[in-house]
Amino acid sequence: MKKRLLVLIVLFATISGFSQPCQQIGVSLSTSADSYIDDSILFVSVYDYESFNLNATGIYPQNGLYYSQDDSTSVFEWNFGDGNIETGNSVTHSYSVSGLIPVTLTITDVNNCTYSTVIYIHSYPEFSIEYWIPYDLWEPDDTIMVGDTIYFNGYISDEQIMFIDDTVFLPDGTGVSYISSITFDDFAPGATIDSLSNLFSINTNMEHSFLGDLVISMTCPNGTVVILEEQHGGGAYLGEPLEGWDAGPGTGYDYGWALYPTFTKDMGDYVLGDGSMAPLGVVPSGTYMSSQPLTDLIGCPMNGEWKITFTDNWSIDDGYVFSWYINLNYINFIFLPTSFSWSSPAKVDEIYDDPATGNAWVIPSETGWHDYIFSAVTTHGMTYNKTISIFVGDSAVGIETQPIAKTTFNAYPNPFNEKMVLEYNLAKQENVKIEVTNIIGKKVKTLMNGVQLAGSYNYCIDGKELESGIYIVKFTAGSQTFTKKLVRE
């Protein structure tokens, strides 16, 4: 009898609770991860695959007005936006994907009244750092020496590289063109080229027997056209074409146009300004200035069709385009930096930096390993740092005594499901090629094929693009080759 009465009392209390007006519910949130508040919304920064915790304490300003409220009688439900739902005041979670992910917290009190709020989880921004010295100052072993001017560029990136691997004969004749296009659709809706930091490079692997009759142009999704190379440079070769018209494909070289190029002239001006190039020299592999400024592409949509056009204007020469790619970068609004800075813990170098662009330069005065730290401060006052180490040699000692800086390559996690991260460091500027093959050696995907400056890089493989199985990734930088076996679960 007492048990039944107890049940009736509880049931009655619950039913009577439904008839009561709702009382206000609020929440106090905390996390052990880096976080900030913007417009009363909590943003939490985490690394991919890193576990983080979220803690919630209910706030009940009208407690006791109609009924009693406290955390012990309220239900805290967390929807993590990836198919997982957890309950409790304190929860722990991790993500295997990057991006801006909303987490919805719903608090339901004893009267079945609810309150919801959204917390945003985002990955730490990816950093890339490049450094170089002017091309004509490189020592024979590419070691940076005391007194050299080192140029830096650091940036926070969310980059996409689209690659077209397609061997095509460049039609010979007057004004005949080869046109190829790449379509991007993964950038944020409405994302545009706001500055040249959004456009890293346009690259191609090709050969041609007469630079002086070529026009190469890029057309962005809104129809804006920029001439990358405009028909000058005489009889200089691009790559190593075979002699004779339509003799078949020769050896392609990697060429490109970039914000911070290896050569500070366009191809034709470089050739005409160097007597050793005439009349049939080979244009060196590397990145160049464009004939028309790349700044003309500012305002172009990032999503949509990007077209490259190769036009042969004179007869009796030939060429082949083997591949091309465009490297776009979009910085999510969360990471918009207000300033950049560079520093050196050793305090042996004075760094001249531009807080607005992330560019810097330094003239090292001592030999040995030098650490340089790139820092970015975002609009929310969060500071992100990355360190790069550079060996500086002494030209008076002789290059044989200089230690060789290492090019490294790593891939993780392995096995993987959602995403595999390829992480590598280039000790110097190199031609880089990254290929994925299946277990019997058949090529599945080419991830990268072009020139990259010395620095640290990350590339992500989307697990959705690969079936379950065993794959081999082959990373080639200059004369060095690394291979790793990958397991896609």
C-alpha positions as CSV (number, residue, x, y, z in Angstrom):
1,M,0.0,0.0,0.0
2,K,2.8,2.4,0.8
3,K,4.6,1.5,-2.4
4,R,1.5,2.3,-4.4
5,L,1.0,5.6,-2.6
6,L,4.6,6.5,-3.3
7,V,4.1,5.8,-7.0
8,L,1.0,7.8,-7.0
9,I,2.7,10.8,-5.4
10,V,5.5,10.7,-7.9
11,L,3.2,10.3,-10.8
12,F,1.0,13.1,-9.5
13,A,3.9,15.4,-9.0
14,T,5.1,14.7,-12.5
15,I,1.6,15.2,-14.0
16,S,1.1,18.4,-12.0
17,G,4.4,19.6,-13.3
18,F,3.2,19.6,-16.9
19,S,0.4,21.9,-15.9
20,Q,2.8,24.5,-14.5
21,P,4.2,27.4,-16.6
22,C,7.8,27.0,-17.6
23,Q,10.5,28.8,-15.6
24,Q,13.6,30.3,-17.2
25,I,16.6,28.1,-17.8
26,G,20.1,29.3,-18.6
27,V,23.5,27.6,-18.7
28,S,27.1,28.3,-17.7
29,L,29.6,26.5,-20.1
30,S,33.3,25.6,-19.6
31,T,35.9,23.6,-21.4
32,S,39.5,22.5,-20.9
33,A,40.3,23.3,-24.6
34,D,41.2,26.7,-26.1
35,S,38.1,28.8,-26.5
36,Y,36.6,32.2,-26.9
37,I,33.2,33.8,-26.9
38,D,31.8,35.8,-29.8
39,D,28.3,37.4,-29.6
40,S,27.5,35.1,-26.6
41,I,28.4,32.0,-28.6
42,L,31.2,29.7,-27.3
43,F,33.8,28.7,-29.9
44,V,36.2,25.8,-29.0
45,S,39.5,25.1,-30.8
46,V,40.7,21.4,-31.0
47,Y,43.0,19.3,-33.0
48,D,41.6,16.6,-35.2
49,Y,41.2,13.4,-33.3
50,E,41.9,15.2,-30.0
51,S,39.5,14.5,-27.1
52,F,38.0,17.5,-25.5
53,N,35.5,18.0,-22.7
54,L,32.5,20.3,-22.3
55,N,30.9,21.1,-19.0
56,A,27.5,22.7,-18.4
57,T,25.9,24.0,-15.2
58,G,22.2,24.9,-15.3
59,I,21.1,28.4,-14.2
60,Y,17.6,28.7,-12.8
61,P,16.7,32.3,-12.0
62,Q,13.0,31.5,-11.3
63,N,13.6,28.4,-9.2
64,G,10.8,27.9,-6.7
65,L,8.4,30.2,-8.4
66,Y,6.1,27.3,-9.6
67,Y,8.4,24.3,-9.0
68,S,11.9,23.3,-8.0
69,Q,14.7,23.2,-10.6
70,D,18.2,21.9,-10.2
71,D,20.8,19.9,-12.3
72,S,20.0,16.7,-10.5
73,T,16.5,16.7,-12.0
74,S,17.4,18.2,-15.4
75,V,18.5,16.2,-18.4
76,F,21.5,17.6,-20.4
77,E,21.6,16.3,-24.0
78,W,24.5,17.0,-26.4
79,N,24.1,16.5,-30.1
80,F,27.6,16.6,-31.6
81,G,26.5,16.9,-35.2
82,D,28.3,13.8,-36.3
83,G,25.5,11.3,-35.4
84,N,26.6,11.0,-31.7
85,I,24.4,12.1,-28.8
86,E,25.5,12.0,-25.2
87,T,23.9,13.0,-21.9
88,G,25.2,14.4,-18.7
89,N,26.6,17.7,-17.2
90,S,30.1,16.8,-18.4
91,V,30.9,15.0,-21.7
92,T,34.0,14.1,-23.7
93,H,34.2,13.8,-27.4
94,S,36.5,13.9,-30.4
95,Y,36.2,14.5,-34.2
96,S,37.9,12.8,-37.1
97,V,36.8,15.6,-39.5
98,S,37.8,19.2,-39.8
99,G,35.6,22.2,-40.2
100,L,33.2,24.3,-38.2
101,I,30.9,21.8,-36.4
102,P,27.9,23.0,-34.3
103,V,27.2,21.1,-31.0
104,T,23.6,21.6,-29.7
105,L,23.1,21.4,-25.9
106,T,19.4,20.9,-24.8
107,I,18.5,21.1,-21.1
108,T,15.2,19.7,-20.1
109,D,14.0,20.4,-16.6
110,V,11.6,18.4,-14.4
111,N,8.6,20.2,-15.8
112,N,9.7,19.1,-19.4
113,C,10.6,22.7,-20.2
114,T,13.6,23.1,-22.5
115,Y,16.5,25.4,-23.2
116,S,18.9,25.0,-26.2
117,T,22.2,26.6,-27.1
118,V,24.8,26.0,-29.8
119,I,28.6,25.6,-29.2
120,Y,30.9,25.6,-32.2
121,I,33.9,23.3,-32.4
122,H,36.5,24.0,-35.0
123,S,40.0,22.6,-35.8
124,Y,43.1,24.6,-35.1
125,P,44.1,26.4,-38.2
126,E,46.7,24.8,-40.4
127,F,50.0,26.7,-40.7
128,S,52.3,26.8,-43.7
129,I,55.6,28.5,-43.7
130,E,57.8,29.1,-46.8
131,Y,61.3,30.5,-46.9
132,W,63.7,31.2,-49.7
133,I,66.6,33.4,-50.9
134,P,66.8,34.9,-54.4
135,Y,67.4,32.2,-57.0
136,D,70.8,33.6,-58.2
137,L,72.2,33.6,-54.6
138,W,71.8,29.8,-53.9
139,E,75.1,28.1,-53.0
140,P,75.9,24.9,-55.0
141,D,74.4,22.7,-52.3
142,D,71.5,25.0,-51.6
143,T,72.7,25.7,-48.0
144,I,71.8,29.2,-46.7
145,M,75.0,31.0,-45.6
146,V,75.8,33.8,-43.2
147,G,75.0,37.1,-44.8
148,D,72.3,35.7,-47.1
149,T,68.9,37.4,-47.0
150,I,66.2,34.9,-46.1
151,Y,62.6,35.7,-47.0
152,F,59.7,34.2,-45.1
153,N,56.0,33.9,-45.8
154,G,53.7,32.5,-43.2
155,Y,50.0,32.0,-43.4
156,I,47.0,30.2,-41.9
157,S,45.5,28.0,-44.6
158,D,42.6,25.9,-45.6
159,E,43.8,25.1,-49.0
160,Q,42.5,23.0,-51.9
161,I,44.7,21.7,-54.7
162,M,42.9,20.5,-57.8
163,F,45.1,18.5,-60.2
164,I,44.6,17.6,-63.9
165,D,46.9,14.9,-65.2
166,D,46.3,14.9,-68.9
167,T,48.9,14.6,-71.7
168,V,47.8,16.8,-74.6
169,F,49.5,17.9,-77.7
170,L,49.6,21.7,-78.1
171,P,48.1,22.3,-81.5
172,D,50.6,24.1,-83.8
173,G,49.5,27.0,-85.9
174,T,48.0,30.5,-85.7
175,G,45.9,31.0,-82.6
176,V,45.0,27.4,-82.0
177,S,44.3,26.8,-78.3
178,Y,44.3,24.0,-75.8
179,I,41.8,24.7,-73.0
180,S,41.4,22.7,-69.8
181,S,39.2,23.5,-66.7
182,I,39.0,22.7,-63.0
183,T,35.9,23.2,-60.9
184,F,35.9,23.9,-57.2
185,D,32.8,23.5,-55.1
186,D,34.0,22.9,-51.6
187,F,34.7,26.5,-50.5
188,A,32.2,28.4,-48.4
189,P,29.3,29.8,-50.4
190,G,30.2,33.3,-51.7
191,A,33.9,32.9,-51.0
192,T,36.0,35.2,-53.2
193,I,39.7,35.9,-53.9
194,D,40.0,38.8,-51.3
195,S,43.7,39.1,-51.7
196,L,46.6,37.2,-53.4
197,S,47.0,35.2,-50.1
198,N,43.9,33.3,-51.4
199,L,45.7,32.3,-54.6
200,F,49.0,30.4,-53.9
201,S,49.9,29.3,-57.3
202,I,49.0,28.2,-60.8
203,N,51.2,25.4,-62.1
204,T,51.8,23.3,-65.1
205,N,54.2,20.6,-66.3
206,M,54.9,21.0,-70.0
207,E,57.4,21.2,-72.8
208,H,57.4,23.5,-75.9
209,S,60.0,24.3,-78.5
210,F,59.5,28.0,-78.9
211,L,58.5,30.2,-75.9
212,G,58.1,33.3,-78.1
213,D,54.9,32.2,-79.8
214,L,52.9,31.0,-76.7
215,V,50.2,32.8,-74.8
216,I,49.1,31.2,-71.6
217,S,46.1,32.6,-69.7
218,M,43.8,31.9,-66.7
219,T,40.1,32.6,-66.7
220,C,38.3,32.6,-63.3
221,P,34.6,31.7,-62.7
222,N,33.3,35.2,-63.3
223,G,35.1,35.5,-66.7
224,T,38.1,37.6,-65.6
225,V,41.1,36.7,-67.7
226,V,44.8,37.2,-66.7
227,I,47.6,36.6,-69.1
228,L,50.2,34.4,-67.4
229,E,52.7,34.5,-70.3
230,E,52.4,36.7,-73.3
231,Q,54.2,35.7,-76.4
232,H,57.8,36.8,-75.9
233,G,61.1,35.1,-75.1
234,G,62.2,34.1,-78.6
235,G,63.3,30.5,-79.2
236,A,63.9,29.5,-75.6
237,Y,62.6,26.0,-74.8
238,L,60.2,25.1,-72.1
239,G,61.3,21.7,-70.8
240,E,63.0,19.4,-73.2
241,P,61.0,19.0,-76.4
242,L,61.9,16.4,-79.0
243,E,63.4,17.8,-82.2
244,G,61.1,17.9,-85.3
245,W,57.5,18.8,-85.7
246,D,55.1,16.3,-84.0
247,A,58.0,14.2,-82.9
248,G,56.0,13.1,-79.8
249,P,56.2,14.1,-76.2
250,G,59.5,15.2,-74.7
251,T,60.3,15.9,-71.0
252,G,58.2,18.3,-69.2
253,Y,59.4,20.8,-66.6
254,D,57.4,22.3,-63.8
255,Y,56.5,25.9,-64.3
256,G,54.2,28.1,-62.3
257,W,53.0,31.6,-61.5
258,A,52.8,32.7,-57.8
259,L,52.4,35.5,-55.3
260,Y,56.0,34.9,-54.2
261,P,57.8,33.4,-57.3
262,T,61.2,31.9,-57.5
263,F,62.0,34.3,-60.4
264,T,60.9,37.9,-60.1
265,K,60.2,38.3,-63.8
266,D,57.8,36.7,-66.2
267,M,59.3,33.9,-68.4
268,G,59.9,36.1,-71.5
269,D,61.5,38.9,-69.6
270,Y,63.7,36.4,-67.7
271,V,64.9,34.9,-71.0
272,L,65.5,38.3,-72.7
273,G,67.4,39.6,-69.6
274,D,69.8,36.7,-69.6
275,G,72.1,36.4,-72.5
276,S,72.8,32.7,-71.7
277,M,69.2,31.9,-72.6
278,A,69.4,33.0,-76.3
279,P,68.7,31.6,-78.7
280,L,67.8,28.1,-77.7
281,G,68.3,27.9,-73.9
282,V,65.9,26.1,-71.6
283,V,63.7,28.1,-69.3
284,P,64.5,26.9,-65.7
285,S,61.8,25.1,-63.8
286,G,60.2,27.3,-61.1
287,T,57.6,29.9,-60.5
288,Y,57.5,33.2,-62.3
289,M,55.7,36.6,-62.3
290,S,52.7,36.7,-64.6
291,S,52.7,39.0,-67.6
292,Q,49.5,40.6,-66.3
293,P,49.2,41.0,-62.5
294,L,47.5,38.2,-60.6
295,T,45.9,41.0,-58.6
296,D,43.4,41.2,-61.4
297,L,41.9,38.0,-60.1
298,I,40.9,39.7,-56.8
299,G,37.1,39.5,-56.5
300,C,36.8,36.3,-58.5
301,P,34.6,33.6,-56.9
302,M,36.6,30.7,-55.5
303,N,33.9,28.1,-56.4
304,G,33.2,27.5,-60.0
305,E,35.1,26.7,-63.2
306,W,38.7,27.9,-63.6
307,K,40.1,27.6,-67.1
308,I,43.7,27.6,-68.4
309,T,44.3,28.3,-72.0
310,F,47.5,27.6,-74.0
311,T,47.6,29.3,-77.4
312,D,50.2,28.5,-80.1
313,N,50.4,31.5,-82.5
314,W,53.1,30.5,-84.9
315,S,53.8,27.4,-86.9
316,I,56.7,24.8,-87.2
317,D,57.0,24.1,-83.5
318,D,55.2,21.9,-81.0
319,G,54.7,21.2,-77.4
320,Y,52.9,19.0,-74.8
321,V,51.0,19.8,-71.6
322,F,51.3,16.9,-69.2
323,S,49.5,18.3,-66.2
324,W,48.4,21.5,-64.5
325,Y,46.9,22.5,-61.1
326,I,45.7,25.5,-59.2
327,N,46.2,26.0,-55.5
328,L,43.6,28.1,-53.8
329,N,43.4,29.0,-50.1
330,Y,40.4,30.2,-48.1
331,I,40.7,31.3,-44.5
332,N,37.6,30.7,-42.5
333,F,36.2,33.8,-40.8
334,I,37.1,32.4,-37.4
335,F,40.8,32.6,-38.2
336,L,40.9,36.0,-39.9
337,P,44.2,37.4,-38.4
338,T,44.5,41.0,-37.3
339,S,48.3,40.8,-37.2
340,F,51.3,38.6,-37.9
341,S,54.8,38.6,-36.3
342,W,58.1,36.8,-36.5
343,S,60.6,36.3,-33.7
344,S,63.8,34.3,-33.0
345,P,64.3,32.9,-29.5
346,A,68.1,33.0,-29.9
347,K,68.0,36.8,-30.4
348,V,70.9,36.6,-32.8
349,D,68.9,37.9,-35.8
350,E,66.9,41.1,-36.2
351,I,63.8,40.2,-38.1
352,Y,62.1,42.7,-40.3
353,D,58.4,41.8,-40.6
354,D,55.2,43.2,-42.0
355,P,52.4,42.7,-39.4
356,A,49.8,43.0,-42.1
357,T,50.9,40.3,-44.5
358,G,53.0,37.6,-42.6
359,N,56.0,38.4,-44.8
360,A,59.4,38.9,-43.2
361,W,63.1,38.9,-44.0
362,V,66.3,38.4,-42.0
363,I,70.0,38.4,-42.6
364,P,71.6,35.8,-40.2
365,S,74.9,36.8,-38.7
366,E,75.9,33.5,-37.1
367,T,76.2,29.9,-38.2
368,G,74.2,27.0,-36.8
369,W,70.5,26.2,-36.4
370,H,68.2,29.2,-36.1
371,D,64.6,28.9,-34.9
372,Y,62.1,31.4,-36.3
373,I,58.6,31.6,-34.8
374,F,55.6,32.7,-36.9
375,S,52.7,34.1,-34.8
376,A,49.2,35.1,-35.9
377,V,46.7,36.9,-33.7
378,T,43.1,36.5,-34.8
379,T,40.2,38.9,-34.5
380,H,39.2,37.2,-31.2
381,G,42.6,37.7,-29.7
382,M,43.8,34.1,-30.0
383,T,47.4,33.6,-30.8
384,Y,48.7,30.7,-32.9
385,N,52.4,29.9,-33.2
386,K,54.6,27.7,-35.4
387,T,58.4,27.3,-35.4
388,I,60.6,26.6,-38.3
389,S,64.3,25.7,-38.0
390,I,66.9,26.7,-40.6
391,F,70.6,25.8,-40.8
392,V,72.9,28.6,-41.7
393,G,76.4,27.7,-42.9
394,D,79.6,29.6,-43.2
395,S,80.8,30.0,-46.8
396,A,84.4,30.5,-45.5
397,V,84.5,27.0,-44.1
398,G,83.5,25.2,-47.2
399,I,80.2,23.5,-48.1
400,E,81.5,20.0,-47.3
401,T,81.5,20.7,-43.6
402,Q,77.9,21.8,-43.6
403,P,75.3,19.4,-42.2
404,I,72.6,18.4,-44.6
405,A,69.1,19.6,-43.5
406,K,66.6,16.8,-43.6
407,T,63.6,16.4,-45.8
408,T,61.1,14.4,-43.8
409,F,57.7,12.7,-44.6
410,N,55.1,11.2,-42.3
411,A,51.5,9.9,-42.6
412,Y,49.0,9.4,-39.8
413,P,46.8,8.0,-38.4
414,N,47.4,4.5,-39.9
415,P,45.1,2.7,-40.3
416,F,42.7,5.5,-41.1
417,N,39.0,5.9,-41.9
418,E,37.8,9.5,-42.3
419,K,41.1,11.2,-43.0
420,M,44.8,10.6,-43.5
421,V,47.2,13.5,-42.9
422,L,50.4,13.6,-44.9
423,E,53.0,15.8,-43.2
424,Y,56.3,16.7,-44.7
425,N,59.1,19.2,-44.4
426,L,61.3,20.3,-47.3
427,A,64.9,21.3,-46.4
428,K,65.1,23.2,-49.7
429,Q,63.1,24.1,-52.8
430,E,62.2,20.8,-54.6
431,N,60.1,19.3,-57.3
432,V,57.5,17.4,-55.2
433,K,55.4,14.5,-56.4
434,I,52.9,12.6,-54.2
435,E,51.2,9.5,-55.7
436,V,48.8,6.9,-54.2
437,T,48.8,3.5,-55.7
438,N,46.9,0.3,-54.8
439,I,48.7,-2.8,-53.6
440,I,49.5,-4.0,-57.1
441,G,51.0,-0.7,-58.1
442,K,48.2,0.8,-60.2
443,K,48.0,4.6,-59.7
444,V,44.9,5.7,-57.9
445,K,45.5,9.4,-57.3
446,T,48.2,12.1,-57.9
447,L,48.0,14.5,-54.9
448,M,50.8,16.8,-55.8
449,N,53.2,17.4,-58.8
450,G,55.1,20.7,-58.8
451,V,57.7,22.9,-57.3
452,Q,57.4,23.8,-53.6
453,L,59.6,26.1,-51.5
454,A,61.5,25.0,-48.4
455,G,59.1,24.7,-45.5
456,S,56.5,22.6,-43.7
457,Y,53.4,21.3,-45.4
458,N,50.3,19.2,-44.6
459,Y,48.1,17.4,-47.1
460,C,44.9,15.5,-46.2
461,I,43.5,12.4,-47.9
462,D,39.8,12.2,-47.7
463,G,38.9,8.6,-46.7
464,K,35.7,8.9,-48.6
465,E,37.6,8.9,-51.9
466,L,39.2,5.5,-51.3
467,E,37.7,2.1,-50.8
468,S,38.7,-0.1,-47.9
469,G,42.1,-1.8,-48.6
470,I,45.8,-1.3,-48.6
471,Y,47.5,1.5,-50.5
472,I,51.0,2.8,-51.0
473,V,51.8,6.5,-50.9
474,K,55.0,7.5,-52.7
475,F,56.5,10.9,-51.8
476,T,59.3,12.2,-54.0
477,A,61.2,15.4,-53.3
478,G,64.0,15.9,-55.7
479,S,66.2,12.8,-55.6
480,Q,64.7,11.6,-52.3
481,T,61.8,9.1,-52.3
482,F,59.7,7.9,-49.3
483,T,57.1,5.2,-49.4
484,K,54.5,4.2,-46.8
485,K,51.9,1.5,-46.7
486,L,48.4,2.9,-45.8
487,V,45.5,0.9,-44.6
488,R,42.0,2.3,-45.3
489,E,39.6,0.6,-42.9
